[in-house]
Each structure stands twice: as structure tokens, then as C-alpha cells.
Amino acid sequence: MTPSATPSSVAPSARIQSIDALRGLVMLLMLVDHAREFFFIHAQVSDPMDVTATSPALFFTRLAAHLCAPIFVALTGLSAWLYASKKGGAPAASAFLFKRGLFLIALELTLVSFAWTFSLTPTTVFLQVIWVIGLSMIALAALVHLPRGLLIALGLVIVLGHNLLDPITIAEGAPGHAVWAVLHDRGYIDLPWGGQARTSYPLLPWIGVIALGYGIGPWFAAEGATRRRRLVMLGLAMLGLFVVLRTLNVYGDQPWTTQPDLLHTMMSVLNLTKYPPSAEFLLTTLGVGALLLAGLERTPKRLVALLAVFGGAPLFFYLIHLYGLHLLNLAALAMFGPNQGEVFSLPNVGWIWLLALATAVPSGFACRWFAGVKRRSSQWWMKYL
């Protein structure tokens, strides 16, 4: 690292609450999407969504959730830089990232997997967002030692260029299939005891996202107005590049098509691939994320503080909302019986948003309590939660 980029030499003077607020905002959007997963199971959507078969309300509800993973992973990289700025630079960040990454991988395979299935022996183990964040952190543990310019260049190459690898596929059972399924080609991996693992979140693009998050860290040692100006310029540049690529319609995602009306044509334009996240998907979501972060720095403090309650204890919130939604669905099934085949579902998308709002209220109180416990705790392991 050059001296101007060394975290310990440009440490921010205080915690930046807008980061927690943005993290909290996307966690709440995630809550809506997971409420859909548990309570709208009769109308599950594909990836990308079928524009001709998905109602606009369901389409845009799912579309809002697309912001969650990219922004959260980018903020993970940014938080790693802030940690380094306070704890002694890249070596300290590297050690913490490696250990926290291993912890998250173990958590995905145990408590998170059980929250989705309530089975100790699931036939399919889904390797999802917590797993890929853990792997991304381990990758960043090595990348933080690179010069900042090289780190950013590598992140950009991965984010913008990984779709060049789309034609590469390796059949199940062929040498290298498992490695490629983990890195880029979403698929199934046979496990020794007869089950399968599903790589829902292929890793490679997320390494680029977390690297870019770390790379912009020094902006958060700058004065607030300068930081906001840079974030706005970055967000507009990313959205502008998305518009160019989507207009050309030849690279960066599946092509969009003209539909019978303007609304469905716009749905086709915005129908982007998340697994793995395409270049256009990442340009859109990260561009919006940069603008949101700049905007939150000028948002009334009361709203920012409310959102920061959720963003200040994200892992705790992630676990309690999954278990809460799953238990609530089982309770509803026991009380009211199945109303969509063998499952209980809510009647429309509006009810999904209301359920998410109702779930957010007790979750917010729980997060506030846990954040206080974490602040007061002297236990070393609490920093990993």
C-alpha cells in the first residue's frame, strides 16, 4: 500500500452511522424477500423472473431484494477497511477476515441451514449468502496486502469481466465440476454421504464486489461533503454504464426483449441475473447503493438511527428473522391449515409487506438489546457476531 492508502494512517475519527443505516435498509428489504419465501411459496419466482408469468407486484418486490446481497458484500469490504484503520492496518484486517470468514462458513452449514429446513439431515445443503460472504472475506484476507490501485483494478476486472466465462460449463461428475460450481457456474455438488450441495451463490463475482468495497475505504476518512460527492459520482457512473450496456444488449446479462406493453418491457429490461450476479446486475445494485449511502448522510438523524438499529446487529437479525418466519409459518399452518396445496400462503403481495413490517418491529427491539449486550461484553468471541 502507498502511504496515502494505508488504513492506519487515515483512520476516520468516528463511526459513520450512515453505513449501519444502509446495511439496515437492505436487511429490511431482505426481510420482505424472505417473508415471500416462507409465505408466498405457491408463487416462487425463477432467476431471472419470467416476465410473462410474474405479476408486476411480485416482480418489483423481488427486484427490491436484489439490492441486498451486493450492497451488503460491498459494505463488508468497506467495514474491513474501517477495521484496519483502527486496529493496525492490513495485517490486522487480514487476520480478522480469515477467522470471521471461517466462522460464517460454519454458521451457514449449521444454524442457517437448519433455519431454512428444520432438518438435521437435509437432502440438499444450500450454500447461500452467509457462506459466500465467508468465502469472500477469506479471499479479501489475501487481497488486502495488494496496493490499493491493483486491488481496485482486480475488483473491476472481476465485476465487469466475469460474464466472459459464462460459456464455460463443466458437466456433473467431470473433473473440476465442483470447483467451477463454487466459483462461477451455479450447480449441484455430490456429497460423500449421498446428499448434494447447491452453490446458490457462486463465489467469483462476490470477490470483486468485496474488493471494491475495501478499495473505496479511504473515502471515508475524507470530509463528509467530499465523500458524498464521490459516492454520487460513482453511483451515476455505474448506472450510466449499465444504461450503455443494456442499450447495446449484447454483453453483461441475458438480452431484454420488447413486450406487449411499456410496463412489461421495462420489467424485461430490469430482469437481471443474480446467480451468479451479472455485470449489469452489479452495476445497477451497487450504483443505487452508492447513491443511497450518499443520501443517507443527508437524511434526518432519527430515520438514520432507526435503520442503524438493524444494521448494527446484522448477523443476529439474520438468524432471528429466519427462525421467526419459519416458526410463524408452521404456526399458521397448524392453526389455519394448508390453503395452497400442502402449504399455507398469504393471499397477495401486499400481505407479504405487512407481514415483514410486523416482523420488523419485535426484531428491531431484539437487535437494540443485542447491540447493547455486545457493546458491554468483554468476551473476545462477541466481535464475530
N, C-alpha and C positions, 0 to 999 in steps of 0.2 A: 504493500500500500504506500501511496505517496503520503507525505506528512499531512496534507490538507484533507486526506480521506481517512486518516486513522481515527477510529471511533473515540478512543480515549482522549484525543486532543481537541475534539469539538463537541463534547458532551452537552446535550441540551440541559438547561438549568432547571426545568421542572417537567413533571409528567404532562403529556399533551392529551387532554381529555377527549378531543375530537376523534382520536384513534380508537379509544374504547367505545365512543358513541357509534362510529361507523361499524365497528365489529358487532355491537349490539343490534344495530339496524338490520344487518344481514342475518344475524341469528334469529331475529323475529320473522324475517321472510322465510328462513329455513323452517321455522315452527309451522308456518302456514303450509308449506310443501309437505311436511311430514304429517300434518293433520290430514292432508289429502291422501297420503299413502295409507294411513290407517282407516280413514272414514269415507273414502271415495274409491274403494278398491275395485268396485264393479266397473269403473271407468278409468282404468290405468292408461297412461299415455306412453307411447313409444319414444325413442330418441333417434332422430328428430321426430317431432309430433306429426301425425297425419292431419294436414290442414283441412282435408275434405271431410274428416270424421270427428274432429275435435271442436267442441263449441268454443266461440271466442272467449267466454268467461273462463273456461278451463285452460285454454291456450295461454292467456295472459297471466293467469295465476301461476302456471308452471314457468312462464317466461320470467316473471319477477324473481323466482327462486334461482334462476341462472346466475344472478349476481353473487350468490352466497360463496360458493367454493373459490372462485378466482380472487375475490376481494379478501376472503379470509386467509388464503395462502399468501397473497402479496403482503398482507398485514403481518403475517407470521415472519416473513423475511425482514420487514421493517422493524418489528419488535426485537428481532435478533440483533439488528444494528444498535438499537437503543440499549439493549442489554450489554452489548460490547462496550458501548460508550461509558457505561457506569462501572463495569467490572474488570476493566483492564485490557480491552481490545479484542482482536480477532481470536487469539488463543483461548480466552475465557468463553467467548461465544461458541467456538468450535466444540469445546468440551461439553458445554451445556446442551447444544443442539444434538450432539450424538446421543447423549443419555436420554434426553427428552424424546428423541425420535424412537429409540428402542422402547421406551415406556408406552408411547402411543400405539406402536405396532402390537404390543402385548395387550393393550386395552381393547383394540379393535377385535382381536381374536377371542376375547373373553367377555367382558361386561357389555361391550357394544353389540357383538354378535348375538349374545343372549337376549338383549333388549329387543331386537328385531324378531327373533324366532321363539323365544321362551323354550328353547330346546337345548339340552346339553349335548346332543349328538345330531346336529343338523346334517342333512344330506349334501347341502351346498353351503360353503362358507363364503360369504360375500365380502370381498376386500374393498372397502369403501373409503370415504373421505378421511377418516381418522388414520387409517392405515397409510394412505398416500401422503398425508401431511407428515407422518412419522418418517417415511422414506425420504421425503423432500428435505426434511430437517437434517437427516444423516448426510444427504448429498451436499447440502449447504455447509455442513460442518467442514467439508473439504474445500469448498469453493471460496469460503471467506478469506482464505490465505492468498487468493489471487489479487493482483492490482485491481482497483475499482473499475477502471476502464475496460479491462479484459472481462471482468465479471459481468458488467452490463452488456458488453458485446455478445458474450456467450448466451446470456438470457434472451437477447433479441433474436439471435440466430435460432434458438430452440423454439421460441414462441411463434416466430413468423415462418420458420422453415420446416417445421416437423411434418407438415402435411405432404411434403415431397416424399415422405416414407410411406404414405398411405397404400401405394400399390403392393408393398411388401407384405405377404401373408405367409405364415408357416402352419401347415396342417397339424391338427392334434395328433400327438404321438410321434411327430417328426422331431429330429434333433433341433434344439433351440426354440421349440414352441413355447415352453414355459417362460423362458427369458423374454421372448418377444411379446408374449401376452402381458407380462408385468410391465414392460417398457412402453408399448405403443398400441398393440392390437388387442382390444378388449376380447377376452375369451375365457374358456374354462381350462383348468389345470387338474389333471387326475391326481388324487392323493393316495398315499400308500394303503390306507385302510378302506378304500373303496368309494369314498366321497369325492367331491370336487370343490375346487376353489374358483370363484368367479372374480376376475380382475375388473371390477366395475369402474375403477379409476386408474387407467394406465398412467405410469409414472412420468415419462419423459417431458411432456409439456409443463407439468407442475414444477419441475426443476427450474425451467426457465422463468416461471412466474415468481417463485420464491427468491430466485437470484435477483430479479429486477426489484422486488420489494426491498431487499437488502441494499441494492445499489443506490436507491434514492434516499437512503438513510441520512446522509449529510444535509439534505434539505431541511431536516427537522431540527438542525442546530442553528438554522438561519432565523432571522426576524420573521414574524408571522406574515406580514404582507408579502414579503419576498417568497415565502413558502407557498402561499396561496396562489400567487401569480404563476409560479412554476407548475403547480398542480393543475391549474386551469389550462395552461398551455399544453401540458402533457395530455390531459383528457381530450381536448379539442383535436390535437394531432392524431391521437389513436382513433377517435371517432371519424375523423376525416379520412384516414387511411382505410378504415372499414368501408366507408361510402365508396371510395375508389374501387376497392376490391369487389364489393358487392355489385357495383355497376358493371364492371368488366365481366363478372360472373364466370370466371374461368379458373380461379385458384382461391384456396382458403376455406372452402366448405362445399357442400353439395350445391348445385345450381338452384336458384329460385325460379319459379315458373309463374306465368300470368294466370290468375284465377278468374272466375266469373264476375267478381266484384272487387272494388278497391280494398275493402277490409281484408278479404282473404288473400289478395295479392300482397298486402303489407305483412300478413301473417307468414306467407311463404318467404318473403324477404328476411324476416326476423327469425325464421325457423332454423336455428343453428345447432351444430353438433357439439354435445358436451362430453361424450365418452369415446375417444379422448377429446379434450376441448380443441376445437379447430382454431386456426389463426384468427378467423373472423369472430368467433365466439369470444376469444380472449381480448381482442381489440375492443369489442363492444363493451364487455363487462368491466374490464379494467379501466377503460376510458370513462365510463359512467362512475366507477368507483373513485377515480381521481377527482372528478367534479364534485361528487358527494362529499369527499373529505374536505375539499376547499370550502364548500358551502357550509358544512357543519362548524367550521371555525368562525362563521359569522352568524350562526343560529343562536337563538335565545338560550341562555345558560341552563334554564330549567329543563328544556327539552333535551339538551345535550347530556345533562346529568342523569335524566331518566333512562336514556338509551345506554349510557355508560354503565348502568347497573347490570345490564345483561352482558355487555361486552367486557366487564371487569372480571367475570367468572364464567368464561365461555365453555370450558370443558365440563364444569359442574352443571351448567344449564343444558348442555348437550345430553348428558346422561339422564338427568331428571325428566326432561321433556319426553325422551323416548320411552322410558318406563311408564311415565304418566299417561301418555297417549295409548300405549298398548294395553295397560290395565283398564283404562277408561273404555276402550273398545270392547274388551272382554266383559266388562260390567254391563255395557249397553246390550251386548248380545245375550247375556244371561237374563236381563230384565225384560227386553222387548222382543227377543228372538230374531232370527235372520229375516231380512227384508229384501235382500238381493242375492238370490241363490242361497248359499250356505253362510253368507256373511251379513253383518249389519253395516249399512252405509247411510250417510246423510242424504237428504233429497236433492240438494243442489249446491253449487259452489259458494253461494252466499253463506250457507250454514258452515262451510269449512272455515271461512274467515272469522265468523262469530265464535266458533269453537276455539280457533287459535287465539283470539282476543281473550276469551275466558280462561284459557290455559296460561296465557302470559302473565296474568295478574298474580296468582299464587307463585308462579315461577320467579317473578321479579322479587317478591319478598324473600323467597328462599335464596336467591342469588345475593341479595343485600346482606342477609345473615351470614352466608358462607364467606363473602368477601371480608367481612369483619373478623371472622374466625381465622382466616388466612393471614390477615394483617397482624393479628395478635400472636400468632403461633411462632414459636422458636424452632419448630421441627424442620430439619433440612428438606425432608421429602415434600413438604407442603408447596414448595416452589414449582413442583412438577404438575400440580393440579390446576 
